[in-house]
Amino acid sequence: MTLLVGGLAVAAGQSAMRTGLTAGAVLAGQLSIGWSNDAVDAARDRAVGRRTKAVVDGAVTAESVRTAAVGALTLCLPLSLACGPAAGAVHLLGVAAGWAYNLGLKATVLSWLPYAVGFASLPAFVALGAPGRPWPAWWVVTAAGLLGVGAHLADVLPDIADDLATGVRGWPQRLGARRSGLLLPMPLVAATGLLAFGGPGPAGVAGALAAVAAPAVAVGGALLGRTRPKVPFAAAVVVAAVDVALLLSRGAPVG
């Protein structure tokens, strides 16, 4: 995620120093969200035996992870605001959405919302931090939000049974694994369609290729996910990379 945002920052015309600040802010924010998730979910992860988690495996304590999350968040604040008040506020809103998910929204029907807000905040953060502080293009922000919804479905899909066993009833858990798997490709494909055809000017060869590749990867990932639970999330990351490449080929994420 940090590398993809860094690429967008370069395309938006940010200087090397500003690009470094942007990437650093995103890295700190993502680490704070990931580490806080591990700290909050430590008891649930132990209950279902998720040995891939460092806290469950005993490699680190929940308290250490919690401290690291707070430290990363503390670092994220000045790095974000150094990119400008508006840009910093937008990015911190996205980070706050991630923390809100970890602290309770993940167990509600609105579990998709923090992902949508968090992903949508990233191109807005880049655009508002570019020279002249241009407003982000609506179609880019909307596409990023759709990618976030798809990432949420892909991320949760392998763990639905365990989540239900520990009382987490977010949107995908309420839909169930089968319906979530069927729904997963839709926001990913819609995001690619917006990026290929929503902006000004013709889509070109890059848009046409992305419009073919993204559905194939998204649908293929969803189908393989029936036997390989981690594949859908990997497919979502690939689609996101395709979409960023498409966006870079069409220009910066500004209106």
BELHUDA-V966070 format. One record per residue. N is the residue number from 1. RES is the residue in one small letter. PSI is psi as a letter, one per 20 degrees, with the letter a starting at -180 (NA if undefined). Layout:
# BELHUDA-V966070
<<N	RES	PSI> <N	RES	PSI>>
This chain:
# BELHUDA-V966070
<<1	m	g> <2	t	g> <3	l	h> <4	l	g> <5	v	h> <6	g	g> <7	g	g> <8	l	h> <9	a	g> <10	v	g> <11	a	h> <12	a	i> <13	g	j> <14	q	q> <15	s	r> <16	a	g> <17	m	g> <18	r	h> <19	t	g> <20	g	g> <21	l	g> <22	t	g> <23	a	g> <24	g	g> <25	a	g> <26	v	g> <27	l	g> <28	a	g> <29	g	g> <30	q	g> <31	l	g> <32	s	h> <33	i	g> <34	g	g> <35	w	h> <36	s	h> <37	n	g> <38	d	h> <39	a	g> <40	v	h> <41	d	j> <42	a	g> <43	a	g> <44	r	g> <45	d	h> <46	r	h> <47	a	h> <48	v	j> <49	g	l> <50	r	n> <51	r	i> <52	t	i> <53	k	p> <54	a	h> <55	v	g> <56	v	h> <57	d	i> <58	g	j> <59	a	h> <60	v	q> <61	t	q> <62	a	h> <63	e	h> <64	s	g> <65	v	g> <66	r	g> <67	t	g> <68	a	h> <69	a	g> <70	v	h> <71	g	g> <72	a	h> <73	l	g> <74	t	h> <75	l	h> <76	c	h> <77	l	g> <78	p	h> <79	l	g> <80	s	g> <81	l	h> <82	a	i> <83	c	j> <84	g	q> <85	p	g> <86	a	g> <87	a	g> <88	g	g> <89	a	g> <90	v	g> <91	h	g> <92	l	h> <93	l	g> <94	g	g> <95	v	g> <96	a	h> <97	a	g> <98	g	g> <99	w	h> <100	a	h> <101	y	g> <102	n	h> <103	l	j> <104	g	h> <105	l	h> <106	k	h> <107	a	j> <108	t	r> <109	v	i> <110	l	j> <111	s	h> <112	w	h> <113	l	g> <114	p	h> <115	y	g> <116	a	g> <117	v	g> <118	g	g> <119	f	g> <120	a	h> <121	s	h> <122	l	g> <123	p	h> <124	a	g> <125	f	g> <126	v	g> <127	a	g> <128	l	i> <129	g	i> <130	a	r> <131	p	p> <132	g	i> <133	r	l> <134	p	q> <135	w	p> <136	p	q> <137	a	p> <138	w	h> <139	w	h> <140	v	g> <141	v	g> <142	t	g> <143	a	g> <144	a	g> <145	g	g> <146	l	h> <147	l	h> <148	g	g> <149	v	g> <150	g	g> <151	a	h> <152	h	g> <153	l	g> <154	a	h> <155	d	h> <156	v	h> <157	l	g> <158	p	i> <159	d	j> <160	i	g> <161	a	g> <162	d	g> <163	d	g> <164	l	h> <165	a	h> <166	t	j> <167	g	j> <168	v	o> <169	r	m> <170	g	a> <171	w	g> <172	p	h> <173	q	h> <174	r	h> <175	l	h> <176	g	r> <177	a	g> <178	r	g> <179	r	h> <180	s	g> <181	g	h> <182	l	h> <183	l	h> <184	l	g> <185	p	h> <186	m	g> <187	p	h> <188	l	g> <189	v	h> <190	a	h> <191	a	g> <192	t	g> <193	g	g> <194	l	g> <195	l	h> <196	a	h> <197	f	i> <198	g	h> <199	g	r> <200	p	q> <201	g	r> <202	p	q> <203	a	h> <204	g	a> <205	v	g> <206	a	g> <207	g	g> <208	a	g> <209	l	g> <210	a	h> <211	a	h> <212	v	g> <213	a	g> <214	a	g> <215	p	h> <216	a	g> <217	v	g> <218	a	g> <219	v	g> <220	g	g> <221	g	g> <222	a	h> <223	l	g> <224	l	h> <225	g	i> <226	r	h> <227	t	i> <228	r	n> <229	p	h> <230	k	i> <231	v	g> <232	p	g> <233	f	g> <234	a	h> <235	a	h> <236	a	h> <237	v	g> <238	v	g> <239	v	g> <240	a	g> <241	a	g> <242	v	g> <243	d	h> <244	v	g> <245	a	g> <246	l	g> <247	l	g> <248	l	h> <249	s	h> <250	r	i> <251	g	a> <252	a	q> <253	p	l> <254	v	q> <255	g	NA>>
